[in-house]
Amino acid sequence: MLKIFRKSKESSNARGWSRRWSPAGIVLSRVEGQGGVRIESPLLNGFLSQLADDGLVLDTADGYLLGWDAFYMATSRLEYAALSELLLLPPRTAARQLLRSNQSLADRDFSVVVAGWQ
């Protein structure tokens, strides 16, 4: 069904959106009290409609799920350049993990740990 006919989610601007993390991606919902960060942007409804039209979000019972792959795909596109800021996400960084291994691969107590950031 087209999003423009679903008034229960998009037409109610009285309630804002909330954003929270999940292993599957970024959960955007209208339900309060789930530990999310409140987003009070009038642009979010338009972005969500466009993400839905592009097939990048999944409908949930109370909002949307923007999967991690879809999020990175969307933010690499020019039309979604403001999405990270709109969702109040932390800025990206060029930092990378430095890995350190203990023992050799054949040892029972072999391990790899994050030794720092570069």
N, CA and C atoms as a LAMMPS dump frame, in Angstrom:
ITEM: TIMESTEP
0
ITEM: NUMBER OF ATOMS
354
ITEM: BOX BOUNDS ff ff ff
-5.0000000000000000e+02 5.0000000000000000e+02
-5.0000000000000000e+02 5.0000000000000000e+02
-5.0000000000000000e+02 5.0000000000000000e+02
ITEM: ATOMS id mol type element x y z
1 1 1 N 0.845 -1.17 0
2 1 2 C 0 0 0
3 1 3 C 0.892 1.235 0
4 2 1 N 0.474 2.263 -0.714
5 2 2 C 1.241 3.489 -0.775
6 2 3 C 1.248 4.192 0.569
7 3 1 N 2.366 4.805 0.898
8 3 2 C 2.528 5.487 2.176
9 3 3 C 1.6 6.682 2.332
10 4 1 N 1.225 7.321 1.245
11 4 2 C 0.411 8.53 1.361
12 4 3 C -0.976 8.239 1.909
13 5 1 N -1.425 6.98 1.836
14 5 2 C -2.744 6.616 2.33
15 5 3 C -2.725 6.142 3.779
16 6 1 N -1.56 6.055 4.375
17 6 2 C -1.444 5.567 5.743
18 6 3 C -1.289 6.745 6.687
19 7 1 N -2.383 7.324 7.081
20 7 2 C -2.371 8.539 7.879
21 7 3 C -1.91 8.315 9.304
22 8 1 N -2.033 7.117 9.824
23 8 2 C -1.728 6.897 11.233
24 8 3 C -0.277 7.194 11.574
25 9 1 N 0.65 6.995 10.652
26 9 2 C 2.061 7.232 10.94
27 9 3 C 2.523 8.619 10.504
28 10 1 N 2.21 9.007 9.297
29 10 2 C 2.79 10.216 8.748
30 10 3 C 2.03 11.493 9.068
31 11 1 N 0.715 11.433 9.179
32 11 2 C -0.037 12.674 9.32
33 11 3 C -0.077 13.2 10.742
34 12 1 N 0.268 12.395 11.704
35 12 2 C 0.23 12.832 13.098
36 12 3 C 1.553 13.473 13.478
37 13 1 N 1.619 14.803 13.348
38 13 2 C 2.84 15.517 13.705
39 13 3 C 2.849 15.904 15.173
40 14 1 N 1.758 15.593 15.898
41 14 2 C 1.694 15.934 17.313
42 14 3 C 2.75 15.166 18.107
43 15 1 N 3.003 13.949 17.698
44 15 2 C 4.016 13.15 18.371
45 15 3 C 5.266 13.127 17.5
46 16 1 N 6.405 13.303 18.125
47 16 2 C 7.647 13.249 17.384
48 16 3 C 8.134 11.817 17.248
49 17 1 N 9.262 11.68 16.641
50 17 2 C 9.881 10.369 16.454
51 17 3 C 10.937 10.142 17.52
52 18 1 N 11.213 8.893 17.775
53 18 2 C 12.323 8.543 18.646
54 18 3 C 13.208 7.557 17.895
55 19 1 N 14.521 7.676 18.129
56 19 2 C 15.513 6.84 17.447
57 19 3 C 16.267 6.016 18.485
58 20 1 N 16.394 4.712 18.214
59 20 2 C 17.202 3.852 19.078
60 20 3 C 17.948 2.844 18.217
61 21 1 N 18.985 2.259 18.801
62 21 2 C 19.815 1.284 18.106
63 21 3 C 19.248 -0.119 18.31
64 22 1 N 19.477 -0.974 17.339
65 22 2 C 19.205 -2.399 17.487
66 22 3 C 20.282 -3.131 16.697
67 23 1 N 20.482 -4.406 16.955
68 23 2 C 21.463 -5.151 16.156
69 23 3 C 21.131 -5.14 14.66
70 24 1 N 19.846 -4.998 14.335
71 24 2 C 19.428 -5.006 12.933
72 24 3 C 19.559 -3.65 12.256
73 25 1 N 19.639 -2.562 13.046
74 25 2 C 19.748 -1.243 12.441
75 25 3 C 19.217 -0.15 13.35
76 26 1 N 18.746 0.92 12.74
77 26 2 C 18.23 2.085 13.457
78 26 3 C 16.709 1.974 13.478
79 27 1 N 16.151 1.954 14.684
80 27 2 C 14.707 1.84 14.851
81 27 3 C 14.139 3.234 15.085
82 28 1 N 13.186 3.611 14.252
83 28 2 C 12.503 4.898 14.378
84 28 3 C 11.058 4.609 14.719
85 29 1 N 10.6 5.138 15.852
86 29 2 C 9.237 4.834 16.267
87 29 3 C 8.559 6.045 16.871
88 30 1 N 7.245 5.967 16.931
89 30 2 C 6.414 7.007 17.548
90 30 3 C 6.128 6.676 19.011
91 31 1 N 6.501 5.487 19.46
92 31 2 C 6.215 5.04 20.816
93 31 3 C 7.235 5.627 21.779
94 32 1 N 6.748 6.203 22.857
95 32 2 C 7.604 6.801 23.878
96 32 3 C 8.101 5.728 24.848
97 33 1 N 9.181 6.039 25.554
98 33 2 C 9.626 5.211 26.658
99 33 3 C 10.363 3.941 26.286
100 34 1 N 10.968 3.863 25.123
101 34 2 C 11.731 2.687 24.75
102 34 3 C 13.234 2.966 24.794
103 35 1 N 13.608 4.029 25.483
104 35 2 C 15.025 4.337 25.608
105 35 3 C 15.625 5.022 24.404
106 36 1 N 14.81 5.59 23.558
107 36 2 C 15.311 6.226 22.366
108 36 3 C 15.581 7.709 22.547
109 37 1 N 16.274 8.273 21.564
110 37 2 C 16.552 9.707 21.526
111 37 3 C 15.437 10.368 20.729
112 38 1 N 14.856 11.388 21.285
113 38 2 C 13.744 12.092 20.637
114 38 3 C 14.258 12.944 19.476
115 39 1 N 13.575 12.855 18.341
116 39 2 C 13.926 13.637 17.155
117 39 3 C 12.743 14.551 16.852
118 40 1 N 12.991 15.849 16.872
119 40 2 C 11.939 16.852 16.671
120 40 3 C 12.148 17.61 15.362
121 41 1 N 12.375 16.916 14.273
122 41 2 C 12.609 17.587 13.003
123 41 3 C 11.395 17.46 12.093
124 42 1 N 10.939 18.579 11.524
125 42 2 C 9.823 18.506 10.581
126 42 3 C 10.222 17.835 9.26
127 43 1 N 11.5 17.656 9.029
128 43 2 C 11.973 17.03 7.793
129 43 3 C 11.95 15.508 7.846
130 44 1 N 11.856 14.937 9.044
131 44 2 C 11.974 13.488 9.178
132 44 3 C 10.871 12.734 8.444
133 45 1 N 9.635 13.222 8.494
134 45 2 C 8.548 12.539 7.786
135 45 3 C 8.843 12.42 6.294
136 46 1 N 9.35 13.493 5.697
137 46 2 C 9.696 13.459 4.275
138 46 3 C 10.819 12.488 3.971
139 47 1 N 11.848 12.482 4.832
140 47 2 C 12.954 11.546 4.64
141 47 3 C 12.461 10.105 4.761
142 48 1 N 11.602 9.836 5.741
143 48 2 C 11.095 8.475 5.926
144 48 3 C 10.23 8.035 4.751
145 49 1 N 9.426 8.947 4.227
146 49 2 C 8.619 8.623 3.039
147 49 3 C 9.515 8.287 1.858
148 50 1 N 10.578 9.072 1.674
149 50 2 C 11.498 8.82 0.56
150 50 3 C 12.257 7.511 0.767
151 51 1 N 12.706 7.256 1.999
152 51 2 C 13.389 5.988 2.295
153 51 3 C 12.469 4.801 2.03
154 52 1 N 11.202 4.936 2.392
155 52 2 C 10.231 3.864 2.139
156 52 3 C 10.008 3.677 0.641
157 53 1 N 9.877 4.782 -0.089
158 53 2 C 9.696 4.701 -1.541
159 53 3 C 10.891 4.045 -2.215
160 54 1 N 12.087 4.284 -1.68
161 54 2 C 13.305 3.694 -2.239
162 54 3 C 13.554 2.279 -1.736
163 55 1 N 12.684 1.785 -0.852
164 55 2 C 12.823 0.422 -0.335
165 55 3 C 13.944 0.258 0.665
166 56 1 N 14.315 1.327 1.359
167 56 2 C 15.444 1.268 2.283
168 56 3 C 15.034 1.087 3.738
169 57 1 N 13.748 1.268 4.07
170 57 2 C 13.277 1.031 5.433
171 57 3 C 12.217 -0.06 5.418
172 58 1 N 12.096 -0.729 6.542
173 58 2 C 11.06 -1.738 6.717
174 58 3 C 10.02 -1.197 7.683
175 59 1 N 8.745 -1.427 7.396
176 59 2 C 7.68 -1.049 8.315
177 59 3 C 7.738 -1.931 9.548
178 60 1 N 7.521 -1.325 10.705
179 60 2 C 7.365 -2.07 11.943
180 60 3 C 6 -1.705 12.52
181 61 1 N 5.643 -2.305 13.629
182 61 2 C 4.334 -2.042 14.231
183 61 3 C 4.174 -0.587 14.637
184 62 1 N 5.272 0.069 15.045
185 62 2 C 5.176 1.44 15.539
186 62 3 C 6.073 2.422 14.807
187 63 1 N 6.602 2.053 13.654
188 63 2 C 7.479 2.963 12.921
189 63 3 C 8.218 2.262 11.8
190 64 1 N 9.546 2.426 11.818
191 64 2 C 10.381 1.901 10.745
192 64 3 C 11.679 1.331 11.294
193 65 1 N 12.264 0.445 10.514
194 65 2 C 13.607 -0.058 10.778
195 65 3 C 14.459 0.272 9.571
196 66 1 N 15.519 1.021 9.807
197 66 2 C 16.501 1.332 8.775
198 66 3 C 17.701 0.432 9.04
199 67 1 N 17.814 -0.645 8.284
200 67 2 C 18.902 -1.607 8.473
201 67 3 C 20.258 -0.96 8.263
202 68 1 N 21.281 -1.572 8.853
203 68 2 C 22.621 -0.984 8.764
204 68 3 C 23.106 -0.888 7.328
205 69 1 N 22.923 -1.932 6.536
206 69 2 C 23.345 -1.866 5.13
207 69 3 C 22.604 -0.765 4.385
208 70 1 N 21.303 -0.665 4.625
209 70 2 C 20.502 0.375 3.966
210 70 3 C 20.923 1.764 4.429
211 71 1 N 21.261 1.9 5.717
212 71 2 C 21.712 3.197 6.23
213 71 3 C 22.985 3.644 5.518
214 72 1 N 23.984 2.757 5.431
215 72 2 C 25.241 3.142 4.786
216 72 3 C 25.053 3.369 3.292
217 73 1 N 24.15 2.61 2.676
218 73 2 C 23.861 2.831 1.258
219 73 3 C 23.204 4.204 1.076
220 74 1 N 22.248 4.526 1.94
221 74 2 C 21.538 5.805 1.828
222 74 3 C 22.483 6.978 2.055
223 75 1 N 23.318 6.914 3.078
224 75 2 C 24.186 8.053 3.384
225 75 3 C 25.299 8.223 2.366
226 76 1 N 25.514 7.239 1.514
227 76 2 C 26.498 7.411 0.448
228 76 3 C 25.887 8.135 -0.759
229 77 1 N 24.574 8.299 -0.757
230 77 2 C 23.878 8.983 -1.848
231 77 3 C 23.663 10.452 -1.498
232 78 1 N 23.781 11.305 -2.49
233 78 2 C 23.696 12.754 -2.304
234 78 3 C 22.359 13.198 -1.712
235 79 1 N 21.255 12.571 -2.153
236 79 2 C 19.947 13.007 -1.668
237 79 3 C 19.715 12.712 -0.184
238 80 1 N 20.531 11.849 0.397
239 80 2 C 20.424 11.539 1.818
240 80 3 C 21.623 12.063 2.614
241 81 1 N 22.295 13.05 2.109
242 81 2 C 23.499 13.575 2.769
243 81 3 C 23.214 14.088 4.178
244 82 1 N 22.03 14.604 4.412
245 82 2 C 21.69 15.164 5.725
246 82 3 C 21.077 14.136 6.68
247 83 1 N 20.974 12.884 6.27
248 83 2 C 20.289 11.882 7.082
249 83 3 C 20.961 11.644 8.426
250 84 1 N 22.273 11.532 8.459
251 84 2 C 22.983 11.289 9.728
252 84 3 C 22.732 12.414 10.719
253 85 1 N 22.804 13.639 10.251
254 85 2 C 22.564 14.791 11.129
255 85 3 C 21.107 14.83 11.585
256 86 1 N 20.199 14.526 10.678
257 86 2 C 18.775 14.531 10.99
258 86 3 C 18.429 13.491 12.063
259 87 1 N 19.088 12.337 12.016
260 87 2 C 18.839 11.273 12.985
261 87 3 C 19.663 11.436 14.26
262 88 1 N 20.391 12.553 14.369
263 88 2 C 21.211 12.863 15.544
264 88 3 C 22.249 11.777 15.817
265 89 1 N 22.892 11.322 14.733
266 89 2 C 23.921 10.291 14.861
267 89 3 C 25.276 10.928 15.137
268 90 1 N 26.153 10.209 15.828
269 90 2 C 27.494 10.753 16.054
270 90 3 C 28.233 10.905 14.723
271 91 1 N 29.158 11.853 14.642
272 91 2 C 29.886 12.043 13.383
273 91 3 C 30.774 10.844 13.071
274 92 1 N 30.981 10.631 11.786
275 92 2 C 31.875 9.545 11.365
276 92 3 C 33.314 9.924 11.666
277 93 1 N 34.137 8.912 11.801
278 93 2 C 35.538 9.132 12.103
279 93 3 C 36.392 8.265 11.186
280 94 1 N 37.632 8.663 11.029
281 94 2 C 38.568 7.867 10.24
282 94 3 C 39.353 6.911 11.136
283 95 1 N 39.029 6.864 12.427
284 95 2 C 39.738 5.993 13.367
285 95 3 C 39.544 4.526 12.985
286 96 1 N 40.585 3.748 13.181
287 96 2 C 40.564 2.312 12.907
288 96 3 C 41.156 1.579 14.096
289 97 1 N 40.69 0.358 14.315
290 97 2 C 41.195 -0.444 15.422
291 97 3 C 42.594 -0.964 15.116
292 98 1 N 43.414 -1.018 16.161
293 98 2 C 44.706 -1.683 16.089
294 98 3 C 44.539 -3.033 16.77
295 99 1 N 44.824 -4.09 16.058
296 99 2 C 44.65 -5.437 16.591
297 99 3 C 45.976 -6.002 17.073
298 100 1 N 45.905 -6.805 18.117
299 100 2 C 47.08 -7.494 18.637
300 100 3 C 46.7 -8.942 18.88
301 101 1 N 47.57 -9.841 18.495
302 101 2 C 47.303 -11.258 18.733
303 101 3 C 48.216 -11.767 19.843
304 102 1 N 47.711 -12.741 20.567
305 102 2 C 48.471 -13.395 21.624
306 102 3 C 48.645 -14.862 21.266
307 103 1 N 49.874 -15.335 21.363
308 103 2 C 50.221 -16.726 21.032
309 103 3 C 50.119 -16.93 19.516
310 104 1 N 50.254 -18.189 19.096
311 104 2 C 50.158 -18.487 17.667
312 104 3 C 48.791 -19.103 17.369
313 105 1 N 48.464 -19.165 16.116
314 105 2 C 47.158 -19.656 15.702
315 105 3 C 46.913 -21.097 16.151
316 106 1 N 47.964 -21.885 16.268
317 106 2 C 47.824 -23.294 16.666
318 106 3 C 47.663 -23.472 18.174
319 107 1 N 47.943 -22.452 18.975
320 107 2 C 47.835 -22.566 20.433
321 107 3 C 46.386 -22.522 20.892
322 108 1 N 46.092 -23.241 21.994
323 108 2 C 44.731 -23.274 22.548
324 108 3 C 44.308 -21.904 23.087
325 109 1 N 45.257 -21.112 23.578
326 109 2 C 44.926 -19.811 24.158
327 109 3 C 45.202 -18.647 23.208
328 110 1 N 45.132 -18.931 21.922
329 110 2 C 45.287 -17.882 20.911
330 110 3 C 44.125 -16.893 21.036
331 111 1 N 44.43 -15.599 20.924
332 111 2 C 43.371 -14.594 20.958
333 111 3 C 43.787 -13.369 20.155
334 112 1 N 42.811 -12.626 19.741
335 112 2 C 43.019 -11.348 19.058
336 112 3 C 42.226 -10.317 19.838
337 113 1 N 42.857 -9.197 20.168
338 113 2 C 42.209 -8.144 20.95
339 113 3 C 42.409 -6.805 20.257
340 114 1 N 41.524 -5.873 20.579
341 114 2 C 41.686 -4.5 20.119
342 114 3 C 42.683 -3.832 21.072
343 115 1 N 43.832 -3.455 20.515
344 115 2 C 44.898 -2.895 21.335
345 115 3 C 44.837 -1.366 21.41
346 116 1 N 44.062 -0.766 20.549
347 116 2 C 43.97 0.695 20.546
348 116 3 C 43.309 1.174 19.265
349 117 1 N 43.402 2.467 19.063
350 117 2 C 42.791 3.102 17.882
351 117 3 C 43.832 3.965 17.181
352 118 1 N 43.736 4.036 15.892
353 118 2 C 44.66 4.831 15.076
354 118 3 C 43.883 5.777 14.217
